[in-house]
Amino acid sequence: MTLVGNTSQHQAILDIGSNSLHFVVYKIEKDKSFSVVFRKRIVYRLAQQKQHGRSFLSDEDYTQTEKILLECNEIAKSFSSTITATATSAVRESINENNFIEQIKSRTGISIEVLSGEREAALIYKAVLFSQADVLSQNILCLDIGGGSTEIIIGSNGKIVFLESLKLGAVRLSSRFFSFGDLTKNKIEDCRVFIKKELGALTQKLPPLKMDFVTGNSGTIYAVKNLVLANASLLNLEHQEQKVLTRTELDRATELLLSKYSIEERKSLPGIEPDRADVLPVGALILQSIFHELNLSKLNLSEHSLREGKLLEVLEGSES
């Protein structure tokens, strides 16, 4: 990569997800290394309304997205950077996706690339490979649980051999099974059965490979691990590795979450972000179901995710 002018430059990436928008500014060095100089997470859930059985982006979604993008653009300009923006399941599944993209571009000057589930998964895998170069030659299983979808990627010798984007997301299923945020035993079981059914269809497609390395990099996974670390004594866990989530940790954290039926009860738990208290039980259920269906014993937390995957793609493009 050839960088013009100074020995470093900045690149701003905006990830428009179903649960929140993530805005990150990176400092890029000549040796292709990068570091975060600014990070902001804005909790805003897009496309929560339905029209003829399909989600759609409301006037409020247009207004709030425009406001957020203009604010982020001012920050990017302060770093002499422009914004590279992507959107995932909330936008791509909306009935008025194209109009939304056109209007936001007209109002802000920012183009948003709507990622397919497969492309989203590929960018996640690119980020994982970059951060886990020592396992490049191994069979890698990568998990990402978002608000609207779950991406499952398998790579071998640095190449993707399987990827699937499932409509299993923490926000999506929370809206379906727990519309007011409160849990009940019957609804928990209904949700668990639904997830198991979806994963059962997936397991029939998986290649017969032994996974040497399992990794994950979503906010849901980090939130579960933070809950584990903050409640180690309560969960009767004596030793935890900061960047590893074990099956035992996950099972006990999920049980704790599901025992707190109201959002307010969950907000009182140490280590839980208040804005995740309504959807984290479902996120944990999805992750737990994957662990059990695929017989996983542990997961390594990756520092890089979709945003870094897109950054790497941008940098590769600047080399040509």
VOMI-86825 format. One line per field, with one value per residue (C-alpha): x, y, z; residue in three letters. Coordinates in nm, 3 decimals. Example, Ala and Ser with C-alpha at 12.3 -4.5 7.8 and 13.67 -1.06 7.14 Angstrom:
px = (1.230|1.367) .
py = (-0.450|-0.106) .
pz = (0.780|0.714) .
gugu = (ala|ser) .
# end
This chain:
px = (0.000|0.130|0.019|0.036|0.181|0.227|0.367|0.015|-0.344|-0.687|-0.980|-1.334|-1.564|-1.934|-2.114|-2.494|-2.626|-2.966|-2.902|-2.661|-2.432|-2.057|-1.831|-1.455|-1.166|-0.839|-0.488|-0.311|0.066|0.292|0.354|-0.023|-0.070|-0.363|-0.492|-0.819|-0.809|-1.183|-1.471|-1.840|-2.137|-2.481|-2.769|-3.051|-3.263|-3.362|-3.666|-3.867|-4.198|-4.380|-4.571|-4.747|-4.545|-4.209|-3.995|-3.962|-3.754|-3.971|-3.949|-3.786|-3.524|-3.445|-3.419|-3.208|-2.973|-2.921|-2.846|-2.601|-2.421|-2.381|-2.236|-1.998|-1.898|-1.791|-1.571|-1.425|-1.346|-1.155|-0.924|-0.909|-1.099|-1.415|-1.659|-1.688|-2.031|-2.190|-2.532|-2.641|-2.965|-3.194|-3.148|-3.109|-3.437|-3.643|-3.907|-3.783|-3.408|-3.330|-3.518|-3.348|-3.000|-3.078|-3.228|-2.942|-2.690|-2.885|-2.906|-2.556|-2.338|-2.247|-2.291|-2.395|-2.303|-2.571|-2.394|-2.547|-2.528|-2.257|-2.049|-2.089|-1.958|-1.663|-1.556|-1.580|-1.357|-1.107|-1.083|-1.043|-0.761|-0.580|-0.602|-0.534|-0.255|-0.098|-0.396|-0.409|-0.337|-0.594|-0.965|-1.132|-1.494|-1.596|-1.921|-2.085|-2.420|-2.576|-2.909|-3.068|-2.858|-2.594|-2.299|-2.123|-1.802|-1.563|-1.220|-0.936|-0.583|-0.687|-0.984|-1.356|-1.500|-1.844|-2.047|-2.406|-2.604|-2.896|-3.195|-3.115|-3.043|-3.072|-3.305|-3.503|-3.587|-3.636|-3.906|-4.062|-4.068|-4.036|-4.199|-4.211|-3.869|-3.996|-3.921|-4.146|-4.057|-4.286|-4.152|-3.792|-3.862|-4.038|-3.739|-3.493|-3.689|-3.701|-3.326|-3.254|-3.471|-3.290|-2.950|-3.054|-3.104|-2.763|-2.571|-2.679|-2.484|-2.160|-1.847|-1.705|-1.409|-1.269|-1.251|-0.903|-0.989|-1.320|-1.349|-1.615|-1.617|-1.965|-2.098|-2.321|-2.025|-1.824|-2.129|-2.167|-1.798|-1.820|-2.113|-1.906|-1.612|-1.828|-2.019|-1.749|-1.821|-2.196|-2.149|-1.905|-1.625|-1.276|-1.058|-1.136|-0.922|-0.996|-1.015|-1.174|-1.538|-1.584|-1.896|-1.931|-1.907|-2.163|-2.410|-2.395|-2.416|-2.716|-2.889|-2.830|-2.972|-3.279|-3.350|-3.402|-3.741|-3.763|-3.536|-3.490|-3.368|-3.114|-2.999|-2.908|-2.663|-2.296|-2.122|-2.429|-2.475|-2.821|-2.899|-2.839|-3.051|-3.356|-3.185|-2.886|-3.085|-3.171|-2.816|-2.689|-2.950|-2.835|-2.470|-2.545|-2.745|-2.457|-2.215|-2.438|-2.533|-2.171|-2.030|-1.794|-1.592|-1.461|-1.446|-1.159|-1.267|-1.135|-1.051|-1.148|-1.486|-1.681|-1.547|-1.186|-1.271|-1.408|-1.106|-0.871|-1.065|-1.038|-0.664|-0.621|-0.805|-0.565|-0.273|-0.394) .
py = (0.000|0.340|0.623|0.971|1.262|1.204|0.886|0.803|0.870|0.803|0.599|0.615|0.311|0.315|-0.016|0.025|-0.279|-0.391|-0.311|-0.019|0.184|0.151|0.434|0.390|0.607|0.424|0.560|0.381|0.351|0.292|-0.067|-0.134|-0.154|0.038|0.150|0.295|0.668|0.723|0.487|0.547|0.312|0.460|0.238|0.275|-0.010|0.033|-0.110|-0.214|-0.156|-0.399|-0.337|-0.623|-0.870|-0.709|-0.467|-0.113|0.193|0.463|0.841|0.838|0.591|0.827|1.127|0.957|0.793|1.126|1.297|1.026|1.019|1.397|1.395|1.113|1.291|1.598|1.378|1.207|1.545|1.643|1.353|1.451|1.134|1.037|0.770|0.421|0.296|-0.048|-0.174|-0.525|-0.718|-0.441|-0.240|-0.524|-0.686|-0.367|-0.317|0.038|-0.034|0.134|0.454|0.473|0.442|0.702|0.951|0.918|0.971|1.279|1.426|1.348|1.276|0.939|0.620|0.313|-0.031|-0.282|-0.611|-0.946|-1.203|-1.388|-1.075|-0.977|-1.319|-1.293|-0.957|-1.096|-1.387|-1.148|-0.961|-1.280|-1.405|-1.074|-1.089|-1.463|-1.508|-1.787|-2.017|-1.942|-2.303|-2.452|-2.525|-2.217|-2.175|-1.811|-1.697|-1.355|-1.296|-0.967|-0.801|-0.938|-1.234|-1.483|-1.552|-1.888|-1.917|-2.208|-2.152|-2.389|-2.291|-1.927|-1.983|-1.990|-2.338|-2.270|-1.968|-1.916|-1.615|-1.725|-1.511|-1.568|-1.232|-1.107|-0.820|-1.019|-1.308|-1.084|-0.899|-1.227|-1.407|-1.135|-0.829|-0.637|-0.750|-0.971|-1.344|-1.638|-2.005|-2.100|-1.833|-1.920|-2.280|-2.174|-1.960|-2.239|-2.488|-2.241|-2.181|-2.554|-2.621|-2.356|-2.487|-2.847|-2.758|-2.590|-2.885|-3.099|-2.866|-2.834|-2.987|-3.286|-3.099|-3.104|-2.748|-2.664|-2.310|-2.144|-1.768|-1.500|-1.124|-0.982|-0.751|-1.032|-1.263|-0.994|-0.902|-1.263|-1.278|-0.948|-1.088|-1.396|-1.190|-0.961|-1.248|-1.512|-1.577|-1.591|-1.834|-2.043|-1.998|-1.995|-1.913|-1.728|-1.636|-1.284|-1.374|-1.720|-1.812|-2.173|-2.384|-2.395|-2.016|-1.974|-2.222|-2.059|-1.704|-1.799|-1.961|-1.645|-1.422|-1.640|-1.640|-1.264|-1.231|-0.853|-0.604|-0.412|-0.726|-0.788|-0.427|-0.475|-0.753|-0.647|-0.634|-0.595|-0.295|-0.146|-0.110|-0.483|-0.601|-0.663|-0.862|-1.032|-1.335|-1.427|-1.359|-1.594|-1.856|-1.845|-1.880|-2.158|-2.348|-2.324|-2.453|-2.751|-2.832|-2.820|-2.967|-2.677|-2.656|-2.299|-1.990|-1.745|-1.381|-1.193|-0.825|-0.766|-0.785|-0.665|-0.311|-0.425|-0.655|-0.359|-0.148|-0.416|-0.428|-0.049|-0.065|-0.345|-0.130|0.159|-0.065|-0.122) .
pz = (0.000|-0.092|0.131|-0.012|0.183|0.554|0.708|0.827|0.731|0.875|0.758|0.899|0.890|0.976|1.036|1.034|1.217|1.339|1.705|1.679|1.457|1.510|1.397|1.412|1.291|1.235|1.200|0.913|0.909|0.609|0.716|0.685|1.061|1.206|1.541|1.667|1.741|1.781|1.849|1.904|1.936|1.884|1.994|1.746|1.611|1.250|1.071|1.376|1.196|0.965|0.645|0.465|0.669|0.584|0.779|0.655|0.739|0.894|0.863|1.206|1.077|0.788|1.021|1.288|1.037|0.860|1.191|1.300|0.964|0.955|1.308|1.220|0.900|1.095|1.313|1.006|0.851|1.165|1.085|0.715|0.628|0.448|0.567|0.425|0.532|0.525|0.632|0.722|0.777|0.907|0.588|0.338|0.443|0.443|0.178|0.109|0.117|-0.218|-0.138|0.201|0.048|-0.220|0.027|0.275|-0.006|-0.122|0.228|0.357|0.054|0.208|0.008|0.205|0.077|0.172|0.237|0.152|0.431|0.241|0.184|0.548|0.649|0.409|0.554|0.906|0.806|0.647|0.978|1.178|0.956|0.998|1.376|1.405|1.150|1.359|1.284|0.911|0.810|1.047|1.012|1.161|1.268|1.302|1.465|1.461|1.632|1.533|1.592|1.276|1.169|1.271|1.043|1.051|0.853|0.814|0.666|0.588|0.490|0.470|0.234|0.306|0.252|0.400|0.500|0.600|0.715|0.931|1.026|1.390|1.550|1.907|1.816|1.559|1.794|2.097|1.901|1.794|2.128|2.394|2.241|2.571|2.693|2.975|2.972|3.056|3.085|2.798|2.564|2.651|2.555|2.234|2.140|2.220|2.007|1.716|1.728|1.751|1.445|1.241|1.346|1.278|0.912|0.910|1.053|0.760|0.528|0.724|0.571|0.764|0.908|1.259|1.384|1.512|1.619|1.707|1.724|1.756|1.746|1.796|2.065|2.193|2.252|2.429|2.638|2.756|2.845|3.035|3.230|3.317|3.437|3.648|3.812|3.850|4.219|4.170|3.881|4.086|3.834|3.979|3.679|3.358|3.062|2.941|2.571|2.592|2.653|2.766|2.737|3.115|3.138|2.862|3.014|3.357|3.221|3.005|3.302|3.506|3.232|3.183|3.557|3.546|3.381|3.362|3.185|3.510|3.688|3.415|3.420|3.786|3.701|3.724|3.388|3.168|2.940|3.009|2.638|2.584|2.877|2.661|2.384|2.551|2.678|2.319|2.201|2.472|2.374|2.011|2.111|2.359|2.097|1.849|2.114|2.186|1.826|1.708|2.032|2.096|2.417|2.391|2.175|2.134|2.130|1.829|1.853|1.490|1.323|1.019|1.050|1.034|0.744|0.550|0.647|0.516|0.189|0.154|0.215|-0.036|-0.291|-0.229|-0.326|-0.679) .
gugu = (met|thr|leu|val|gly|asn|thr|ser|gln|his|gln|ala|ile|leu|asp|ile|gly|ser|asn|ser|leu|his|phe|val|val|tyr|lys|ile|glu|lys|asp|lys|ser|phe|ser|val|val|phe|arg|lys|arg|ile|val|tyr|arg|leu|ala|gln|gln|lys|gln|his|gly|arg|ser|phe|leu|ser|asp|glu|asp|tyr|thr|gln|thr|glu|lys|ile|leu|leu|glu|cys|asn|glu|ile|ala|lys|ser|phe|ser|ser|thr|ile|thr|ala|thr|ala|thr|ser|ala|val|arg|glu|ser|ile|asn|glu|asn|asn|phe|ile|glu|gln|ile|lys|ser|arg|thr|gly|ile|ser|ile|glu|val|leu|ser|gly|glu|arg|glu|ala|ala|leu|ile|tyr|lys|ala|val|leu|phe|ser|gln|ala|asp|val|leu|ser|gln|asn|ile|leu|cys|leu|asp|ile|gly|gly|gly|ser|thr|glu|ile|ile|ile|gly|ser|asn|gly|lys|ile|val|phe|leu|glu|ser|leu|lys|leu|gly|ala|val|arg|leu|ser|ser|arg|phe|phe|ser|phe|gly|asp|leu|thr|lys|asn|lys|ile|glu|asp|cys|arg|val|phe|ile|lys|lys|glu|leu|gly|ala|leu|thr|gln|lys|leu|pro|pro|leu|lys|met|asp|phe|val|thr|gly|asn|ser|gly|thr|ile|tyr|ala|val|lys|asn|leu|val|leu|ala|asn|ala|ser|leu|leu|asn|leu|glu|his|gln|glu|gln|lys|val|leu|thr|arg|thr|glu|leu|asp|arg|ala|thr|glu|leu|leu|leu|ser|lys|tyr|ser|ile|glu|glu|arg|lys|ser|leu|pro|gly|ile|glu|pro|asp|arg|ala|asp|val|leu|pro|val|gly|ala|leu|ile|leu|gln|ser|ile|phe|his|glu|leu|asn|leu|ser|lys|leu|asn|leu|ser|glu|his|ser|leu|arg|glu|gly|lys|leu|leu|glu|val|leu|glu|gly|ser|glu|ser) .
# end
